[in-house]
Amino acid sequence: MAIIDAETTGPVRRWSGEAAWYFLAVDAELSDEIRGRTERVGFGSVRVVATIGGTTWSTSVFPDAASGCYVLPVKAAVRRAEGIDDGDTVTARLQVVG
């Protein structure tokens, strides 16, 4: 049973480093809920099941020190399957299970 099951919407952005990582920023309200209701591991990450369109995968959200929000990495297979490019606005369902 999910302890959090919510949606967040925003643009998927390419990280400006050498690697081609793409992230969706989790909105501030949901980030606060995740922070307040979960135990974090590693670098403050929280395990989630994410869904964008018809694609569902297991991953983690990570804290972003600059914004204070979590970010969801959107891997290449998901971007290809859902036709997502840098700057596209998407809605992701996040299920945090604990």
C-alpha positions, -999 to +999 in steps of 0.1 A: +000+000+000+013+034-010+019+059+018+019+087-008+002+085-042+001+119-059+008+136-092+032+164-101+034+183-134+062+203-149+089+205-176+114+177-180+149+194-181+182+181-192+210+185-166+237+207-180+266+184-170+285+160-192+260+131-187+226+133-205+204+131-174+169+145-175+149+154-145+113+165-135+112+188-105+086+176-080+064+205-069+071+220-035+040+208-018+045+172-028+082+175-019+073+187+016+049+158+020+075+133+009+101+148+032+077+147+061+063+112+057+093+091+046+127+078+057+154+088+034+184+067+024+217+073+007+219+109-005+185+116+009+168+097-018+133+082-015+122+051-035+092+055-057+072+039-084+068+065-111+043+066-140+044+090-170+018+082-196+017+044-201+052+038-187+058+028-151+092+022-135+108+019-101+133+046-092+141+072-065+135+109-062+165+129-050+167+162-031+178+192-050+197+216-028+192+246-050+154+244-051+147+225-019+124+201-039+129+166-050+137+157-086+126+126-105+152+112-130+135+104-163+155+077-180+160+075-218+137+044-222+109+064-206+116+095-227+116+074-259+085+054-250+065+086-242+081+109-268+095+133-242+122+159-251+139+186-231+114+212-220+083+191-225+057+194-198+046+161-183+025+148-154+041+120-133+023+099-107+046+091-078+038+063-054+060+061-023+056+028-006+069+022+029 
